[in-house]
Structures are given as structure tokens and as C-alpha cells.
Amino acid sequence: MEQPKYPPEARRARVEGVVILEATVTAEGTVDKVKVISGPPMLTAAAVEALTHRKYEPTYLNGQAVPVILTARISFSLSGTPR
């Protein structure tokens, strides 16, 4: 899974943290209807952007692909990055 792009303003401000998102994954496996549950405001847009570009395997119920709701935890850390 690809890491989200660290927002430049958050990097400059040394903001780190975890963003919790709730999203619907469609029957086709695409992400739809993302809702921010918690996280540093400077990081939420990047987390939503990263999640909406992910592709999931469809979930099947009785042989039919169905939408599901998932909770995603996206971490942002500056450790190991140049200052």
C-alpha cells in the first residue's frame, strides 16, 4: 500500500499523527463516501486523497458483490525523513 503524500505545510510545522477515516467500498472495489473520524486537521485532506485512490477487492455475499463500510487508519510520521 502506497504511503500518502505528506502535506508540505504539515511537514514544515512538524505535524505527525494518525487519521481515522470511514469509507464505503463499492461493489466494484472503489472507495466512495469518505468521512473523517479523527486526526490532525493538517493531515486529513492527504489521508482522504490517499484512501480514495486505493482499489479493493470486492466483497461478496451470496455470490453477489456488495458495498461495505470500512475504517481506515492512516499514519503520518516524519521519522526517517530529512529535516
The 8 nearest C-alpha neighbors of each residue, nearest first, counted from 0:
[[1, 2, 53, 3, 49, 54, 50, 52],
 [0, 2, 3, 49, 53, 4, 50, 52],
 [1, 3, 0, 4, 49, 73, 5, 75],
 [4, 2, 49, 5, 45, 46, 1, 48],
 [5, 3, 6, 45, 2, 49, 46, 7],
 [4, 6, 3, 7, 10, 45, 9, 75],
 [5, 7, 9, 8, 4, 10, 45, 42],
 [8, 6, 10, 9, 11, 5, 12, 4],
 [7, 9, 11, 10, 6, 12, 41, 13],
 [10, 8, 12, 14, 6, 7, 11, 41],
 [9, 11, 13, 7, 8, 12, 14, 6],
 [12, 10, 8, 13, 9, 7, 14, 82],
 [11, 13, 9, 10, 14, 8, 7, 15],
 [14, 12, 10, 11, 9, 15, 77, 8],
 [15, 13, 9, 12, 10, 16, 41, 39],
 [16, 14, 76, 75, 13, 77, 17, 9],
 [17, 15, 75, 74, 39, 76, 18, 38],
 [16, 18, 74, 73, 38, 75, 19, 72],
 [17, 19, 38, 73, 37, 72, 43, 74],
 [18, 20, 72, 37, 36, 71, 38, 35],
 [21, 19, 35, 71, 36, 70, 34, 18],
 [20, 22, 70, 34, 69, 33, 71, 35],
 [23, 21, 33, 69, 32, 68, 34, 31],
 [22, 24, 68, 31, 67, 32, 30, 25],
 [25, 23, 30, 67, 66, 29, 28, 31],
 [24, 26, 66, 28, 27, 29, 23, 30],
 [25, 27, 65, 66, 64, 28, 57, 24],
 [26, 28, 25, 29, 57, 64, 24, 56],
 [29, 27, 55, 57, 25, 56, 26, 24],
 [28, 30, 54, 25, 24, 27, 55, 31],
 [31, 29, 24, 51, 23, 25, 22, 28],
 [30, 32, 23, 33, 24, 22, 29, 25],
 [33, 31, 22, 23, 34, 30, 21, 24],
 [32, 34, 22, 21, 31, 20, 35, 23],
 [35, 33, 21, 20, 22, 36, 32, 47],
 [36, 34, 20, 37, 19, 21, 33, 43],
 [35, 37, 20, 19, 34, 21, 38, 18],
 [38, 36, 19, 18, 35, 20, 39, 17],
 [37, 39, 18, 17, 40, 19, 43, 16],
 [38, 40, 41, 42, 16, 43, 18, 37],
 [39, 41, 43, 42, 38, 44, 37, 18],
 [42, 40, 39, 9, 43, 44, 6, 14],
 [43, 41, 40, 39, 45, 44, 46, 6],
 [42, 44, 46, 40, 45, 41, 47, 18],
 [43, 45, 47, 46, 42, 48, 41, 40],
 [46, 44, 48, 43, 47, 42, 49, 3],
 [45, 47, 43, 49, 48, 44, 50, 42],
 [46, 48, 44, 50, 49, 45, 51, 43],
 [49, 47, 45, 51, 46, 50, 44, 52],
 [50, 48, 46, 3, 47, 52, 51, 45],
 [49, 51, 47, 53, 52, 48, 46, 30],
 [50, 52, 30, 48, 53, 49, 47, 31],
 [53, 51, 50, 49, 48, 54, 30, 29],
 [54, 52, 50, 51, 55, 49, 30, 29],
 [53, 55, 29, 28, 52, 56, 30, 51],
 [56, 54, 28, 57, 29, 53, 24, 30],
 [55, 57, 28, 58, 54, 27, 29, 26],
 [58, 56, 28, 26, 27, 64, 55, 59],
 [59, 57, 64, 65, 56, 60, 26, 66],
 [60, 58, 64, 63, 62, 65, 57, 61],
 [59, 61, 63, 62, 64, 65, 58, 66],
 [62, 60, 63, 59, 64, 65, 58, 57],
 [61, 63, 60, 59, 64, 65, 58, 57],
 [64, 62, 59, 60, 61, 65, 58, 26],
 [65, 63, 59, 26, 58, 57, 60, 62],
 [64, 66, 26, 58, 59, 63, 67, 60],
 [67, 65, 25, 26, 24, 23, 58, 68],
 [68, 66, 24, 23, 69, 65, 25, 58],
 [67, 69, 23, 22, 24, 21, 70, 66],
 [70, 68, 22, 21, 23, 71, 67, 24],
 [69, 71, 21, 20, 22, 72, 19, 68],
 [72, 70, 20, 19, 21, 73, 69, 22],
 [71, 73, 19, 18, 20, 74, 17, 70],
 [74, 72, 18, 17, 71, 46, 19, 75],
 [75, 73, 17, 16, 18, 76, 72, 15],
 [74, 76, 15, 16, 17, 73, 77, 5],
 [77, 75, 15, 78, 74, 16, 14, 79],
 [76, 78, 80, 79, 15, 75, 13, 10],
 [79, 77, 80, 76, 81, 75, 15, 82],
 [78, 80, 77, 81, 76, 82, 75, 10],
 [79, 81, 78, 77, 82, 76, 10, 5],
 [82, 80, 79, 77, 78, 10, 11, 13],
 [81, 80, 77, 11, 10, 79, 13, 78]]
